[in-house]
Amino acid sequence: MTRLDPGWAPDDGQSRYGRHRARHADAAPEPYPDDRDEPEEAEPRPRGGRNLPAAIAVGVTLGGVVIASLFLYRPAFLAVIVLAVAVGCWEMSRAIRNTGAHPPLIPLIAGGVVMAGLGWARGPSAVALALFVTILAMMVWRLADGPAGYHRDMMAGTLIAVYVPFLASFAAMLAAPDDGAVRVLVALAAVVLSDTGGYVSGVAFGRHPLAPSVSPKKTWEGLAGSLVVTALGSAVLLALLLRVEWWWGLVFGIAVSAAAVLGDLAESLLKRDLGVKDMSTLLPGHGGLMDRLDSILFAAPTAYLLLSLMAPASR
């Protein structure tokens, strides 16, 4: 269950300013949801608030599904993306309802599925067209509920359409060429290297907060570790797997790592604004699926654009 900000009040028809003031009545700096008082649990959890064995099991399972779909039957990877898009849209819509907005979920999910499919079959221009049609379909669908809150609901729906299915469709574009499995693999490896390098460097050397109001645990030292580790690892991987010059690999690693960190910060900012700890409780030890996709959603288009320049693919 998501948790609301203490000062939040349901939408009772008051002005937007009145709702904002009610929601932020206790505007003094409040702890991030991880730090708020929670009901006592039957079994104590680790200090990080996560069930570590469950988190590891879920992470290994998800990774196994992705790798198996890529290398055993590549079209199955498209099905994985479609499922992730549908779940991500649902989680985002559910979380955003804390603000009183109700984005049109059915056309949103349908449009997201079409975007992923067209990304696989036709590429970026078709995805852009599908995004436009999805927004138009949401506008028409939402008319049935009347004018109250129309602008708010459409803004929320458009945000989700761009943030989840549009960005996720670049993962389908990465996987579509003959060597698509390798392209997705190097992109995912870069995200993992970025997370690992940032965590180790942050724990060992972290002193200066990167964005304390958004993600207090992230440090500049951790960011440096992310960039360095991902650059070096990507230089090796791209040279071995895609026959790309090592210095292109350095550029790829730095860009993808920076995008992954920005994706993580973007979702943290959204969760703070919505007053939720996780997007859902779907994945034990992880929270919601969107809590695992935040870095990947920003990294996928970055990897696609760079690999299109460094190693043009043939379908």
C-alpha positions, 0 to 999 in steps of 0.5 A, spaced: 500 500 500 502 506 498 503 512 503 500 519 503 504 525 505 501 527 512 498 533 510 495 530 504 487 531 503 482 528 498 480 532 492 474 535 495 473 540 489 477 546 492 482 550 488 488 547 486 492 552 491 487 550 496 489 542 495 496 544 494 496 548 501 492 542 504 497 537 502 503 541 504 500 544 510 506 541 514 511 543 509 517 543 514 522 538 512 519 531 513 523 525 513 523 521 506 518 515 507 523 510 508 524 514 515 517 515 517 514 511 523 511 504 521 507 499 524 511 494 528 512 488 524 512 480 526 519 479 523 525 485 523 527 487 516 534 489 515 536 496 516 535 498 509 528 496 510 528 491 505 528 483 505 535 481 502 533 474 501 527 476 497 530 481 493 536 477 491 531 471 489 527 476 485 533 480 482 536 473 479 529 471 477 528 477 473 535 477 470 534 470 468 527 471 464 530 477 460 537 473 459 533 467 457 528 471 452 534 474 449 538 468 447 533 462 447 527 466 443 528 473 441 521 475 440 519 473 447 523 479 449 518 483 446 513 480 450 517 481 456 517 489 454 510 489 453 508 486 460 513 491 463 510 496 460 503 494 462 505 493 469 509 500 469 503 504 467 498 501 472 503 502 477 504 509 475 497 510 475 496 508 481 501 512 485 499 518 481 492 517 484 495 520 490 494 527 487 487 526 485 489 525 478 486 519 474 489 518 468 485 514 463 489 507 464 486 503 458 488 507 452 494 508 456 496 501 456 493 499 449 497 505 446 504 502 450 503 495 447 502 498 440 509 503 442 513 497 444 511 493 438 512 498 433 519 500 436 520 492 434 517 492 427 518 499 425 523 504 429 523 510 432 518 514 427 513 509 428 513 510 436 513 517 435 507 517 431 504 511 436 505 516 442 501 522 439 495 517 437 496 514 444 495 521 447 489 523 442 486 516 444 486 518 452 483 525 450 477 522 447 477 516 452 477 521 458 471 526 455 466 521 458 468 523 465 466 530 464 470 536 464 472 536 472 479 535 472 480 534 465 487 537 464 490 534 470 488 527 468 491 528 461 497 531 464 498 525 468 496 520 462 501 524 458 507 524 463 506 516 464 505 515 456 512 518 455 516 516 461 514 508 461 512 506 454 515 511 450 522 510 453 521 502 454 520 502 446 527 503 445 529 497 449 525 493 443 529 497 438 535 495 441 533 488 441 530 488 434 536 487 429 540 480 428 545 482 434 539 485 438 541 480 444 548 483 444 546 490 444 541 489 450 546 485 454 551 491 453 546 496 455 544 492 461 551 490 463 552 498 463 546 499 468 549 494 472 556 496 472 553 503 474 549 501 480 555 497 482 560 502 481 556 507 484 554 503 491 561 501 492 564 508 491 559 511 495 560 506 501 567 507 501 569 514 499 562 518 499 562 524 503 559 530 499 551 529 497 549 529 490 542 531 491 540 531 498 533 533 497 532 528 492 536 522 494 540 523 500 544 517 500 547 519 493 554 522 493 559 525 488 564 520 489 559 515 488 557 518 481 564 518 479 565 511 481 559 509 477 562 513 471 569 510 471 567 503 472 561 503 467 566 507 462 572 501 463 567 495 463 563 498 457 570 499 453 571 492 454 564 489 452 563 493 446 570 491 443 569 484 445 562 483 443 560 489 438 567 490 435 567 497 437 573 502 438 575 502 445 574 509 446 567 509 443 566 504 449 568 509 454 563 514 451 558 509 451 559 507 458 559 514 461 553 516 457 549 510 459 551 511 466 549 518 467 543 517 464 542 511 469 543 515 475 538 521 472 533 516 471 534 513 478 534 521 481 527 522 476 523 516 479 526 518 486 523 525 485 517 523 483 516 518 489 517 524 493 512 529 490 507 523 490 509 521 498 510 514 496 516 509 498 515 505 492 511 505 486 507 498 489 509 492 493 509 487 487 516 485 487 518 482 494 524 486 497 524 491 491 518 495 491 514 495 484 517 494 477 518 501 476 523 501 482 527 496 478 526 500 471 527 507 473 535 507 471 533 502 465 528 507 462 533 513 461 539 508 459 535 504 453 534 510 449 541 513 450 544 506 449 540 505 442 542 512 440 549 511 441 550 504 438 546 507 432 552 511 431 557 506 433 555 500 430 549 501 425 545 495 425 542 491 420 535 487 420 
